Amino acid sequence: MKTIKWGVKTNNSNPLGDSRLNDLYSLVRDFRRGRLPFGWRGNKVFENKYGDLPLRPYAYYTEFYLGTSAESGSLRVVLGFAVPLRLLLD
């Protein structure tokens, strides 16, 4: 199951069309192996403060993002512990 959440300030275009996600399978594989591809940051706990994802115990979700943490709304990938991919776009 894939969950794609479109943010309030988006034009509802498909985020999987973003060229930065061309090889999503490899990207997620690298994240799960603890490798951060060039330009990606994160590997930190996604706290789910606003209930964007289903409620789970603390540290269930891990967040990865492009750019600086201030720019993290640009493109974020949130992985749950042993669950399918979740994409959040602000």
Secondary structure, 3 states (H helix, E strand, C coil): CCEEECCCCCCCCCHHHCHHHCCHHHHHHHHHCCCCCCCEEEEEECCCCCCCCCCCCCCCEEEEEECCHHHCCCCEEEEECCCCEEEECC
